[in-house]
Amino acid sequence: MKKTNELKRDLKSVFSAFVIPAAILAGFLVFYLVMGNAKNFQGFNNENAPLPGNYLGVVYKGGIIVPILMALLMIAITFTIERYITISKAKGKGSVTQFVRKIKSLLIDGKINEAKAECDKQKGSVANVIQAAIVKYELMEKEDGISKDQKLLSIQKEVEECTSLEMPSLEQNLVILATLTSVSTLIGLLGTVLGMIKAFSALANAGAPDSVALANGISEALINTALGIGTAAVAMIAYNVFTTMVDKITHSIDEAGFSIVQTYAVKHK
């Protein structure tokens, strides 16, 4: 079980290392090849104003910060999907609450093999921890050389060790979503500042202000603000949802471990 969890974490680390540079590359390719396409602008020149109603051209005018924000948004969406799939699998196939109740009932009746079979059916992190606890439970029933308190402690320790092995896989990549929450806002703010600098530079020109440069500067500021806030919102919502899901799984594991220990204590007075 330990080697399996380590292998899964290594694969997810490789995935994470691949996603970030791939998203950055994709962001710049979309920015220059799609949004910066000459067909999106007046006179077929991306130095000119965008065609009326052409939002690709409008976003392109957001400046060099836009592809970075697009990359951050793609990273946030990718890890949101990845975490949803991973955490959903960790919960198992059926209701975790019903599963824990069934395991407790089977152990009270002394049906250890049936309890193991239920773990195989349920799958997921909760089932993995409970199955390891059941194996230790069965071993303690056959052990005669130690006291009851030591046996209870041994079962509890097994639950804690297995939980510590499962938790990293559940929490992996959540730190990336948490980081995107603040980083995307700051980068969006940077783009906003750069846009406003351009806008005020256009106003500072001698003679008549450059209306095109002024419009481009304001557009750049607003587009970067919108992308930064939007990316931060996606990352924050995803992080909070997944943190809540992980907390529920952890609570279910703790509840199951406590039930197994209590069942052993009741059956072996």
PyRosetta script that sets phi, psi and omega in degrees:
from pyrosetta import init, pose_from_sequence

init()
pose = pose_from_sequence("MKKTNELKRDLKSVFSAFVIPAAILAGFLVFYLVMGNAKNFQGFNNENAPLPGNYLGVVYKGGIIVPILMALLMIAITFTIERYITISKAKGKGSVTQFVRKIKSLLIDGKINEAKAECDKQKGSVANVIQAAIVKYELMEKEDGISKDQKLLSIQKEVEECTSLEMPSLEQNLVILATLTSVSTLIGLLGTVLGMIKAFSALANAGAPDSVALANGISEALINTALGIGTAAVAMIAYNVFTTMVDKITHSIDEAGFSIVQTYAVKHK")
pose.set_psi(1, -41.1)
pose.set_omega(1, -178.9)
pose.set_phi(2, -63.8)
pose.set_psi(2, -44.3)
pose.set_omega(2, -179.4)
pose.set_phi(3, -66.2)
pose.set_psi(3, -36.7)
pose.set_omega(3, 178.9)
pose.set_phi(4, -63.6)
pose.set_psi(4, -44.8)
pose.set_omega(4, 179.0)
pose.set_phi(5, -64.4)
pose.set_psi(5, -39.4)
pose.set_omega(5, 178.4)
pose.set_phi(6, -65.0)
pose.set_psi(6, -39.4)
pose.set_omega(6, 179.0)
pose.set_phi(7, -64.8)
pose.set_psi(7, -42.3)
pose.set_omega(7, 178.6)
pose.set_phi(8, -62.3)
pose.set_psi(8, -42.5)
pose.set_omega(8, 179.9)
pose.set_phi(9, -64.9)
pose.set_psi(9, -38.3)
pose.set_omega(9, 179.1)
pose.set_phi(10, -64.7)
pose.set_psi(10, -41.9)
pose.set_omega(10, 179.3)
pose.set_phi(11, -64.4)
pose.set_psi(11, -40.0)
pose.set_omega(11, 179.2)
pose.set_phi(12, -69.5)
pose.set_psi(12, -31.5)
pose.set_omega(12, 176.9)
pose.set_phi(13, -67.0)
pose.set_psi(13, -40.4)
pose.set_omega(13, 176.3)
pose.set_phi(14, -62.8)
pose.set_psi(14, -42.6)
pose.set_omega(14, 178.6)
pose.set_phi(15, -60.0)
pose.set_psi(15, -45.6)
pose.set_omega(15, -179.7)
pose.set_phi(16, -63.2)
pose.set_psi(16, -41.5)
pose.set_omega(16, -179.5)
pose.set_phi(17, -66.6)
pose.set_psi(17, -27.6)
pose.set_omega(17, 179.5)
pose.set_phi(18, -81.7)
pose.set_psi(18, -39.6)
pose.set_omega(18, -173.2)
pose.set_phi(19, -63.3)
pose.set_psi(19, -45.1)
pose.set_omega(19, -173.5)
pose.set_phi(20, -62.6)
pose.set_psi(20, -53.3)
pose.set_omega(20, 178.3)
pose.set_phi(21, -66.3)
pose.set_psi(21, -33.4)
pose.set_omega(21, 178.7)
pose.set_phi(22, -64.4)
pose.set_psi(22, -39.8)
pose.set_omega(22, 178.9)
pose.set_phi(23, -66.9)
pose.set_psi(23, -39.2)
pose.set_omega(23, 178.5)
pose.set_phi(24, -64.0)
pose.set_psi(24, -44.6)
pose.set_omega(24, 178.5)
pose.set_phi(25, -62.1)
pose.set_psi(25, -45.8)
pose.set_omega(25, -180.0)
pose.set_phi(26, -62.2)
pose.set_psi(26, -38.5)
pose.set_omega(26, 179.6)
pose.set_phi(27, -60.9)
pose.set_psi(27, -45.0)
pose.set_omega(27, -179.5)
pose.set_phi(28, -71.2)
pose.set_psi(28, -36.3)
pose.set_omega(28, 178.2)
pose.set_phi(29, -64.7)
pose.set_psi(29, -44.8)
pose.set_omega(29, 178.8)
pose.set_phi(30, -64.6)
pose.set_psi(30, -40.0)
pose.set_omega(30, -178.1)
pose.set_phi(31, -62.8)
pose.set_psi(31, -49.1)
pose.set_omega(31, -174.8)
pose.set_phi(32, -83.8)
pose.set_psi(32, -38.3)
pose.set_omega(32, -174.2)
pose.set_phi(33, -88.0)
pose.set_psi(33, -32.1)
pose.set_omega(33, -177.3)
pose.set_phi(34, -100.1)
pose.set_psi(34, -59.5)
pose.set_omega(34, -178.1)
pose.set_phi(35, -70.7)
pose.set_psi(35, -33.9)
pose.set_omega(35, -178.9)
pose.set_phi(36, -86.9)
pose.set_psi(36, 6.8)
pose.set_omega(36, 178.6)
pose.set_phi(37, -59.6)
pose.set_psi(37, 135.6)
pose.set_omega(37, -176.5)
pose.set_phi(38, -59.3)
pose.set_psi(38, -25.3)
pose.set_omega(38, -179.5)
pose.set_phi(39, -65.2)
pose.set_psi(39, -17.3)
pose.set_omega(39, -178.8)
pose.set_phi(40, -85.4)
pose.set_psi(40, -0.4)
pose.set_omega(40, -171.9)
pose.set_phi(41, -128.5)
pose.set_psi(41, 157.4)
pose.set_omega(41, 177.9)
pose.set_phi(42, -66.5)
pose.set_psi(42, 136.8)
pose.set_omega(42, -179.9)
pose.set_phi(43, 71.2)
pose.set_psi(43, 14.2)
pose.set_omega(43, -179.7)
pose.set_phi(44, 52.3)
pose.set_psi(44, 44.1)
pose.set_omega(44, 179.2)
pose.set_phi(45, -141.5)
pose.set_psi(45, 119.5)
pose.set_omega(45, -175.9)
pose.set_phi(46, -72.1)
pose.set_psi(46, -0.6)
pose.set_omega(46, 172.3)
pose.set_phi(47, -80.7)
pose.set_psi(47, -18.2)
pose.set_omega(47, -179.1)
pose.set_phi(48, -86.9)
pose.set_psi(48, 178.2)
pose.set_omega(48, 178.8)
pose.set_phi(49, -70.3)
pose.set_psi(49, 151.2)
pose.set_omega(49, 178.2)
pose.set_phi(50, -65.4)
pose.set_psi(50, 155.9)
pose.set_omega(50, 174.6)
pose.set_phi(51, -64.4)
pose.set_psi(51, 147.8)
pose.set_omega(51, -179.8)
pose.set_phi(52, -56.0)
pose.set_psi(52, 127.0)
pose.set_omega(52, 178.6)
pose.set_phi(53, 80.5)
pose.set_psi(53, 1.6)
pose.set_omega(53, -179.8)
pose.set_phi(54, -90.7)
pose.set_psi(54, 100.4)
pose.set_omega(54, -173.9)
pose.set_phi(55, -75.9)
pose.set_psi(55, -24.3)
pose.set_omega(55, 176.3)
pose.set_phi(56, -63.5)
pose.set_psi(56, -43.8)
pose.set_omega(56, 177.5)
pose.set_phi(57, -66.1)
pose.set_psi(57, -37.1)
pose.set_omega(57, 179.0)
pose.set_phi(58, -62.4)
pose.set_psi(58, -45.5)
pose.set_omega(58, 179.8)
pose.set_phi(59, -66.2)
pose.set_psi(59, -36.2)
pose.set_omega(59, 178.8)
pose.set_phi(60, -58.8)
pose.set_psi(60, -34.6)
pose.set_omega(60, 179.9)
pose.set_phi(61, -69.9)
pose.set_psi(61, -3.4)
pose.set_omega(61, 177.7)
pose.set_phi(62, -70.9)
pose.set_psi(62, -14.6)
pose.set_omega(62, 175.3)
pose.set_phi(63, 95.2)
pose.set_psi(63, -174.3)
pose.set_omega(63, -171.5)
pose.set_phi(64, -67.7)
pose.set_psi(64, -19.5)
pose.set_omega(64, 179.6)
pose.set_phi(65, -74.3)
pose.set_psi(65, -23.6)
pose.set_omega(65, -177.2)
pose.set_phi(66, -58.0)
pose.set_psi(66, -49.6)
pose.set_omega(66, 180.0)
pose.set_phi(67, -61.7)
pose.set_psi(67, -30.9)
pose.set_omega(67, 176.8)
pose.set_phi(68, -66.2)
pose.set_psi(68, -44.6)
pose.set_omega(68, 178.7)
pose.set_phi(69, -66.1)
pose.set_psi(69, -36.2)
pose.set_omega(69, 176.0)
pose.set_phi(70, -62.9)
pose.set_psi(70, -40.9)
pose.set_omega(70, 178.3)
pose.set_phi(71, -63.1)
pose.set_psi(71, -42.4)
pose.set_omega(71, 178.6)
pose.set_phi(72, -63.5)
pose.set_psi(72, -38.9)
pose.set_omega(72, 177.9)
pose.set_phi(73, -64.7)
pose.set_psi(73, -42.6)
pose.set_omega(73, 178.1)
pose.set_phi(74, -63.7)
pose.set_psi(74, -39.2)
pose.set_omega(74, 177.7)
pose.set_phi(75, -63.1)
pose.set_psi(75, -44.8)
pose.set_omega(75, -179.9)
pose.set_phi(76, -61.3)
pose.set_psi(76, -44.2)
pose.set_omega(76, -179.9)
pose.set_phi(77, -66.6)
pose.set_psi(77, -42.1)
pose.set_omega(77, -179.5)
pose.set_phi(78, -61.7)
pose.set_psi(78, -47.3)
pose.set_omega(78, -178.4)
pose.set_phi(79, -73.8)
pose.set_psi(79, -24.7)
pose.set_omega(79, 173.7)
pose.set_phi(80, -65.0)
pose.set_psi(80, -45.4)
pose.set_omega(80, 178.1)
pose.set_phi(81, -64.9)
pose.set_psi(81, -44.4)
pose.set_omega(81, -178.5)
pose.set_phi(82, -62.8)
pose.set_psi(82, -43.4)
pose.set_omega(82, 179.5)
pose.set_phi(83, -67.5)
pose.set_psi(83, -37.5)
pose.set_omega(83, 179.3)
pose.set_phi(84, -62.6)
pose.set_psi(84, -44.8)
pose.set_omega(84, 179.7)
pose.set_phi(85, -64.4)
pose.set_psi(85, -46.1)
pose.set_omega(85, -177.0)
pose.set_phi(86, -64.4)
pose.set_psi(86, -47.7)
pose.set_omega(86, -177.0)
pose.set_phi(87, -70.8)
pose.set_psi(87, -33.5)
pose.set_omega(87, 176.6)
pose.set_phi(88, -64.4)
pose.set_psi(88, -39.8)
pose.set_omega(88, 176.6)
pose.set_phi(89, -66.3)
pose.set_psi(89, -36.2)
pose.set_omega(89, -178.8)
pose.set_phi(90, -64.3)
pose.set_psi(90, -30.4)
pose.set_omega(90, 179.3)
pose.set_phi(91, -69.5)
pose.set_psi(91, -24.8)
pose.set_omega(91, -179.6)
pose.set_phi(92, 95.5)
pose.set_psi(92, -176.9)
pose.set_omega(92, -173.6)
pose.set_phi(93, -82.1)
pose.set_psi(93, -33.8)
pose.set_omega(93, -176.7)
pose.set_phi(94, -115.3)
pose.set_psi(94, -169.8)
pose.set_omega(94, 178.5)
pose.set_phi(95, -67.0)
pose.set_psi(95, 127.0)
pose.set_omega(95, -178.8)
pose.set_phi(96, -66.3)
pose.set_psi(96, -39.8)
pose.set_omega(96, -179.9)
pose.set_phi(97, -61.6)
pose.set_psi(97, -47.6)
pose.set_omega(97, 179.3)
pose.set_phi(98, -65.3)
pose.set_psi(98, -36.6)
pose.set_omega(98, 179.2)
pose.set_phi(99, -63.0)
pose.set_psi(99, -45.9)
pose.set_omega(99, 179.5)
pose.set_phi(100, -62.3)
pose.set_psi(100, -42.4)
pose.set_omega(100, 178.8)
pose.set_phi(101, -62.4)
pose.set_psi(101, -41.0)
pose.set_omega(101, -179.2)
pose.set_phi(102, -66.0)
pose.set_psi(102, -41.5)
pose.set_omega(102, 178.6)
pose.set_phi(103, -61.8)
pose.set_psi(103, -43.8)
pose.set_omega(103, 179.5)
pose.set_phi(104, -61.5)
pose.set_psi(104, -42.4)
pose.set_omega(104, 179.4)
pose.set_phi(105, -64.3)
pose.set_psi(105, -41.5)
pose.set_omega(105, -179.7)
pose.set_phi(106, -66.7)
pose.set_psi(106, -38.6)
pose.set_omega(106, 179.4)
pose.set_phi(107, -68.6)
pose.set_psi(107, -37.4)
pose.set_omega(107, 177.0)
pose.set_phi(108, -61.6)
pose.set_psi(108, -37.1)
pose.set_omega(108, 179.2)
pose.set_phi(109, -81.9)
pose.set_psi(109, -2.3)
pose.set_omega(109, 179.2)
pose.set_phi(110, 78.2)
pose.set_psi(110, 16.5)
pose.set_omega(110, -177.9)
pose.set_phi(111, -93.8)
pose.set_psi(111, 74.7)
pose.set_omega(111, -175.1)
pose.set_phi(112, -70.0)
pose.set_psi(112, -42.4)
pose.set_omega(112, -179.7)
pose.set_phi(113, -63.0)
pose.set_psi(113, -38.3)
pose.set_omega(113, 177.7)
pose.set_phi(114, -65.9)
pose.set_psi(114, -35.7)
pose.set_omega(114, 177.9)
pose.set_phi(115, -65.4)
pose.set_psi(115, -40.1)
pose.set_omega(115, 176.6)
pose.set_phi(116, -63.3)
pose.set_psi(116, -40.7)
pose.set_omega(116, 179.9)
pose.set_phi(117, -62.9)
pose.set_psi(117, -37.8)
pose.set_omega(117, 177.7)
pose.set_phi(118, -64.6)
pose.set_psi(118, -36.7)
pose.set_omega(118, 177.2)
pose.set_phi(119, -64.6)
pose.set_psi(119, -39.6)
pose.set_omega(119, 178.1)
pose.set_phi(120, -64.4)
pose.set_psi(120, -34.8)
pose.set_omega(120, 179.1)
pose.set_phi(121, -73.3)
pose.set_psi(121, -41.3)
pose.set_omega(121, -175.9)
pose.set_phi(122, -69.6)
pose.set_psi(122, -47.9)
pose.set_omega(122, -176.9)
pose.set_phi(123, 60.4)
pose.set_psi(123, 179.4)
pose.set_omega(123, -179.7)
pose.set_phi(124, 92.2)
pose.set_psi(124, 175.2)
pose.set_omega(124, -176.7)
pose.set_phi(125, -64.7)
pose.set_psi(125, -41.7)
pose.set_omega(125, -179.9)
pose.set_phi(126, -61.4)
pose.set_psi(126, -45.9)
pose.set_omega(126, -179.6)
pose.set_phi(127, -65.0)
pose.set_psi(127, -36.9)
pose.set_omega(127, 179.3)
pose.set_phi(128, -62.5)
pose.set_psi(128, -44.8)
pose.set_omega(128, -179.4)
pose.set_phi(129, -67.0)
pose.set_psi(129, -44.0)
pose.set_omega(129, -178.2)
pose.set_phi(130, -65.4)
pose.set_psi(130, -39.5)
pose.set_omega(130, 179.6)
pose.set_phi(131, -63.5)
pose.set_psi(131, -41.3)
pose.set_omega(131, 176.9)
pose.set_phi(132, -63.0)
pose.set_psi(132, -38.5)
pose.set_omega(132, 178.5)
pose.set_phi(133, -67.1)
pose.set_psi(133, -37.2)
pose.set_omega(133, 179.6)
pose.set_phi(134, -66.9)
pose.set_psi(134, -39.9)
pose.set_omega(134, 177.2)
pose.set_phi(135, -61.0)
pose.set_psi(135, -43.9)
pose.set_omega(135, 177.4)
pose.set_phi(136, -66.2)
pose.set_psi(136, -37.7)
pose.set_omega(136, 177.1)
pose.set_phi(137, -57.8)
pose.set_psi(137, -47.8)
pose.set_omega(137, -179.7)
pose.set_phi(138, -64.8)
pose.set_psi(138, -39.2)
pose.set_omega(138, 179.4)
pose.set_phi(139, -65.8)
pose.set_psi(139, -39.5)
pose.set_omega(139, 179.7)
pose.set_phi(140, -67.8)
pose.set_psi(140, -29.9)
pose.set_omega(140, 177.4)
pose.set_phi(141, -66.0)
pose.set_psi(141, -28.0)
pose.set_omega(141, -179.3)
pose.set_phi(142, -92.6)
pose.set_psi(142, -11.2)
pose.set_omega(142, -177.3)
pose.set_phi(143, -85.6)
pose.set_psi(143, 126.6)
pose.set_omega(143, -178.2)
pose.set_phi(144, -113.0)
pose.set_psi(144, -7.8)
pose.set_omega(144, -172.6)
pose.set_phi(145, -88.5)
pose.set_psi(145, -2.2)
pose.set_omega(145, -178.2)
pose.set_phi(146, -128.5)
pose.set_psi(146, 163.0)
pose.set_omega(146, -177.2)
pose.set_phi(147, -76.9)
pose.set_psi(147, 167.8)
pose.set_omega(147, 179.4)
pose.set_phi(148, -63.0)
pose.set_psi(148, -42.2)
pose.set_omega(148, 179.7)
pose.set_phi(149, -61.8)
pose.set_psi(149, -38.0)
pose.set_omega(149, 178.1)
pose.set_phi(150, -67.3)
pose.set_psi(150, -36.7)
pose.set_omega(150, 178.2)
pose.set_phi(151, -66.2)
pose.set_psi(151, -43.2)
pose.set_omega(151, 178.2)
pose.set_phi(152, -62.2)
pose.set_psi(152, -41.7)
pose.set_omega(152, 178.8)
pose.set_phi(153, -64.4)
pose.set_psi(153, -37.0)
pose.set_omega(153, 179.8)
pose.set_phi(154, -65.8)
pose.set_psi(154, -41.7)
pose.set_omega(154, 178.3)
pose.set_phi(155, -65.5)
pose.set_psi(155, -44.5)
pose.set_omega(155, 179.4)
pose.set_phi(156, -62.0)
pose.set_psi(156, -40.1)
pose.set_omega(156, 179.3)
pose.set_phi(157, -64.9)
pose.set_psi(157, -38.0)
pose.set_omega(157, 178.3)
pose.set_phi(158, -62.8)
pose.set_psi(158, -41.4)
pose.set_omega(158, 178.2)
pose.set_phi(159, -62.5)
pose.set_psi(159, -45.1)
pose.set_omega(159, -178.5)
pose.set_phi(160, -64.8)
pose.set_psi(160, -40.9)
pose.set_omega(160, 179.9)
pose.set_phi(161, -65.3)
pose.set_psi(161, -44.5)
pose.set_omega(161, 180.0)
pose.set_phi(162, -66.6)
pose.set_psi(162, -36.6)
pose.set_omega(162, 177.7)
pose.set_phi(163, -64.3)
pose.set_psi(163, -41.3)
pose.set_omega(163, 179.6)
pose.set_phi(164, -65.1)
pose.set_psi(164, -25.2)
pose.set_omega(164, 177.1)
pose.set_phi(165, -79.6)
pose.set_psi(165, -32.6)
pose.set_omega(165, -177.4)
pose.set_phi(166, -82.2)
pose.set_psi(166, -33.4)
pose.set_omega(166, -173.2)
pose.set_phi(167, -61.2)
pose.set_psi(167, -41.3)
pose.set_omega(167, -179.6)
pose.set_phi(168, -57.7)
pose.set_psi(168, -37.2)
pose.set_omega(168, 180.0)
pose.set_phi(169, -69.0)
pose.set_psi(169, -29.4)
pose.set_omega(169, 178.8)
pose.set_phi(170, -76.7)
pose.set_psi(170, -36.4)
pose.set_omega(170, -175.5)
pose.set_phi(171, -90.9)
pose.set_psi(171, -9.0)
pose.set_omega(171, -177.8)
pose.set_phi(172, -60.2)
pose.set_psi(172, 139.5)
pose.set_omega(172, 178.2)
pose.set_phi(173, 74.4)
pose.set_psi(173, -7.7)
pose.set_omega(173, 175.2)
pose.set_phi(174, -66.5)
pose.set_psi(174, -31.3)
pose.set_omega(174, 178.8)
pose.set_phi(175, -65.0)
pose.set_psi(175, -30.2)
pose.set_omega(175, 178.1)
pose.set_phi(176, -67.0)
pose.set_psi(176, -43.9)
pose.set_omega(176, 177.9)
pose.set_phi(177, -63.1)
pose.set_psi(177, -40.1)
pose.set_omega(177, 178.8)
pose.set_phi(178, -64.1)
pose.set_psi(178, -39.6)
pose.set_omega(178, 179.6)
pose.set_phi(179, -67.4)
pose.set_psi(179, -40.0)
pose.set_omega(179, 179.9)
pose.set_phi(180, -62.2)
pose.set_psi(180, -29.6)
pose.set_omega(180, -179.4)
pose.set_phi(181, -57.7)
pose.set_psi(181, -42.6)
pose.set_omega(181, -178.4)
pose.set_phi(182, -91.6)
pose.set_psi(182, -39.6)
pose.set_omega(182, -175.4)
pose.set_phi(183, -64.5)
pose.set_psi(183, -43.4)
pose.set_omega(183, -178.8)
pose.set_phi(184, -63.9)
pose.set_psi(184, -36.6)
pose.set_omega(184, 177.3)
pose.set_phi(185, -64.7)
pose.set_psi(185, -43.5)
pose.set_omega(185, -179.2)
pose.set_phi(186, -66.8)
pose.set_psi(186, -41.4)
pose.set_omega(186, 179.3)
pose.set_phi(187, -68.1)
pose.set_psi(187, -38.8)
pose.set_omega(187, 175.0)
pose.set_phi(188, -61.0)
pose.set_psi(188, -39.7)
pose.set_omega(188, 177.7)
pose.set_phi(189, -65.0)
pose.set_psi(189, -37.6)
pose.set_omega(189, 176.7)
pose.set_phi(190, -61.1)
pose.set_psi(190, -45.0)
pose.set_omega(190, 177.7)
pose.set_phi(191, -62.5)
pose.set_psi(191, -37.3)
pose.set_omega(191, 178.1)
pose.set_phi(192, -63.2)
pose.set_psi(192, -44.4)
pose.set_omega(192, 179.8)
pose.set_phi(193, -63.3)
pose.set_psi(193, -42.9)
pose.set_omega(193, 178.8)
pose.set_phi(194, -62.6)
pose.set_psi(194, -40.3)
pose.set_omega(194, 178.3)
pose.set_phi(195, -64.4)
pose.set_psi(195, -41.2)
pose.set_omega(195, 179.6)
pose.set_phi(196, -68.3)
pose.set_psi(196, -33.2)
pose.set_omega(196, 176.3)
pose.set_phi(197, -62.1)
pose.set_psi(197, -43.2)
pose.set_omega(197, 178.3)
pose.set_phi(198, -64.3)
pose.set_psi(198, -40.2)
pose.set_omega(198, -179.0)
pose.set_phi(199, -63.8)
pose.set_psi(199, -45.2)
pose.set_omega(199, -179.5)
pose.set_phi(200, -71.2)
pose.set_psi(200, -29.2)
pose.set_omega(200, 176.0)
pose.set_phi(201, -65.5)
pose.set_psi(201, -37.3)
pose.set_omega(201, 177.8)
pose.set_phi(202, -65.9)
pose.set_psi(202, -37.1)
pose.set_omega(202, 178.5)
pose.set_phi(203, -70.8)
pose.set_psi(203, -25.6)
pose.set_omega(203, -174.9)
pose.set_phi(204, -83.9)
pose.set_psi(204, -4.8)
pose.set_omega(204, -179.2)
pose.set_phi(205, -62.2)
pose.set_psi(205, 144.9)
pose.set_omega(205, 177.0)
pose.set_phi(206, -67.2)
pose.set_psi(206, 142.2)
pose.set_omega(206, -178.5)
pose.set_phi(207, 80.8)
pose.set_psi(207, -143.3)
pose.set_omega(207, -178.3)
pose.set_phi(208, -72.8)
pose.set_psi(208, 135.6)
pose.set_omega(208, 177.4)
pose.set_phi(209, -62.2)
pose.set_psi(209, 147.6)
pose.set_omega(209, 177.4)
pose.set_phi(210, -78.9)
pose.set_psi(210, 101.1)
pose.set_omega(210, -174.9)
pose.set_phi(211, -65.6)
pose.set_psi(211, -35.3)
pose.set_omega(211, 179.6)
pose.set_phi(212, -66.6)
pose.set_psi(212, -46.8)
pose.set_omega(212, 179.1)
pose.set_phi(213, -64.1)
pose.set_psi(213, -36.8)
pose.set_omega(213, 178.0)
pose.set_phi(214, -63.8)
pose.set_psi(214, -45.8)
pose.set_omega(214, 179.6)
pose.set_phi(215, -63.4)
pose.set_psi(215, -42.4)
pose.set_omega(215, 179.3)
pose.set_phi(216, -63.6)
pose.set_psi(216, -39.5)
pose.set_omega(216, 179.8)
pose.set_phi(217, -64.7)
pose.set_psi(217, -44.3)
pose.set_omega(217, 178.7)
pose.set_phi(218, -66.1)
pose.set_psi(218, -40.6)
pose.set_omega(218, 178.4)
pose.set_phi(219, -61.7)
pose.set_psi(219, -44.3)
pose.set_omega(219, 178.8)
pose.set_phi(220, -60.4)
pose.set_psi(220, -43.1)
pose.set_omega(220, -179.1)
pose.set_phi(221, -62.3)
pose.set_psi(221, -46.7)
pose.set_omega(221, -176.0)
pose.set_phi(222, -70.8)
pose.set_psi(222, -38.8)
pose.set_omega(222, -179.5)
pose.set_phi(223, -64.7)
pose.set_psi(223, -44.0)
pose.set_omega(223, 179.3)
pose.set_phi(224, -65.7)
pose.set_psi(224, -37.2)
pose.set_omega(224, 176.9)
pose.set_phi(225, -62.0)
pose.set_psi(225, -46.2)
pose.set_omega(225, -178.5)
pose.set_phi(226, -63.9)
pose.set_psi(226, -45.2)
pose.set_omega(226, -180.0)
pose.set_phi(227, -65.2)
pose.set_psi(227, -41.8)
pose.set_omega(227, -179.7)
pose.set_phi(228, -63.7)
pose.set_psi(228, -46.7)
pose.set_omega(228, -179.8)
pose.set_phi(229, -66.8)
pose.set_psi(229, -41.1)
pose.set_omega(229, 179.9)
pose.set_phi(230, -62.4)
pose.set_psi(230, -44.3)
pose.set_omega(230, 178.7)
pose.set_phi(231, -64.4)
pose.set_psi(231, -42.9)
pose.set_omega(231, 178.8)
pose.set_phi(232, -61.9)
pose.set_psi(232, -39.1)
pose.set_omega(232, -179.7)
pose.set_phi(233, -64.8)
pose.set_psi(233, -44.3)
pose.set_omega(233, 179.1)
pose.set_phi(234, -61.0)
pose.set_psi(234, -48.2)
pose.set_omega(234, -178.1)
pose.set_phi(235, -64.4)
pose.set_psi(235, -40.6)
pose.set_omega(235, -178.3)
pose.set_phi(236, -67.1)
pose.set_psi(236, -45.2)
pose.set_omega(236, 179.5)
pose.set_phi(237, -61.9)
pose.set_psi(237, -46.1)
pose.set_omega(237, -179.8)
pose.set_phi(238, -61.1)
pose.set_psi(238, -45.0)
pose.set_omega(238, -178.9)
pose.set_phi(239, -60.6)
pose.set_psi(239, -46.6)
pose.set_omega(239, -178.7)
pose.set_phi(240, -65.7)
pose.set_psi(240, -39.8)
pose.set_omega(240, 178.7)
pose.set_phi(241, -64.0)
pose.set_psi(241, -46.4)
pose.set_omega(241, -176.8)
pose.set_phi(242, -71.6)
pose.set_psi(242, -34.2)
pose.set_omega(242, 176.3)
pose.set_phi(243, -62.8)
pose.set_psi(243, -40.5)
pose.set_omega(243, 177.6)
pose.set_phi(244, -64.4)
pose.set_psi(244, -41.5)
pose.set_omega(244, 179.5)
pose.set_phi(245, -64.0)
pose.set_psi(245, -42.1)
pose.set_omega(245, 178.7)
pose.set_phi(246, -65.2)
pose.set_psi(246, -39.7)
pose.set_omega(246, 178.4)
pose.set_phi(247, -61.6)
pose.set_psi(247, -40.0)
pose.set_omega(247, 179.0)
pose.set_phi(248, -65.9)
pose.set_psi(248, -40.4)
pose.set_omega(248, 178.0)
pose.set_phi(249, -65.1)
pose.set_psi(249, -43.3)
pose.set_omega(249, 178.3)
pose.set_phi(250, -61.1)
pose.set_psi(250, -42.2)
pose.set_omega(250, 178.4)
pose.set_phi(251, -62.8)
pose.set_psi(251, -40.6)
pose.set_omega(251, 179.2)
pose.set_phi(252, -64.5)
pose.set_psi(252, -39.8)
pose.set_omega(252, 177.9)
pose.set_phi(253, -64.6)
pose.set_psi(253, -44.1)
pose.set_omega(253, 179.2)
pose.set_phi(254, -62.7)
pose.set_psi(254, -41.9)
pose.set_omega(254, 179.8)
pose.set_phi(255, -64.4)
pose.set_psi(255, -42.3)
pose.set_omega(255, 179.7)
pose.set_phi(256, -65.6)
pose.set_psi(256, -43.3)
pose.set_omega(256, 179.1)
pose.set_phi(257, -62.8)
pose.set_psi(257, -41.9)
pose.set_omega(257, 178.2)
pose.set_phi(258, -63.6)
pose.set_psi(258, -40.2)
pose.set_omega(258, 180.0)
pose.set_phi(259, -63.5)
pose.set_psi(259, -41.1)
pose.set_omega(259, -180.0)
pose.set_phi(260, -66.0)
pose.set_psi(260, -42.7)
pose.set_omega(260, 178.9)
pose.set_phi(261, -64.6)
pose.set_psi(261, -43.8)
pose.set_omega(261, 179.4)
pose.set_phi(262, -65.8)
pose.set_psi(262, -37.1)
pose.set_omega(262, 178.3)
pose.set_phi(263, -63.5)
pose.set_psi(263, -42.0)
pose.set_omega(263, 178.3)
pose.set_phi(264, -64.9)
pose.set_psi(264, -40.6)
pose.set_omega(264, -179.2)
pose.set_phi(265, -64.2)
pose.set_psi(265, -38.3)
pose.set_omega(265, -179.5)
pose.set_phi(266, -70.2)
pose.set_psi(266, -40.9)
pose.set_omega(266, -176.4)
pose.set_phi(267, -75.9)
pose.set_psi(267, -19.4)
pose.set_omega(267, -175.5)
pose.set_phi(268, -125.3)
pose.set_psi(268, 64.3)
pose.set_omega(268, 179.1)
pose.set_phi(269, -75.7)
pose.dump_pdb("model.pdb")
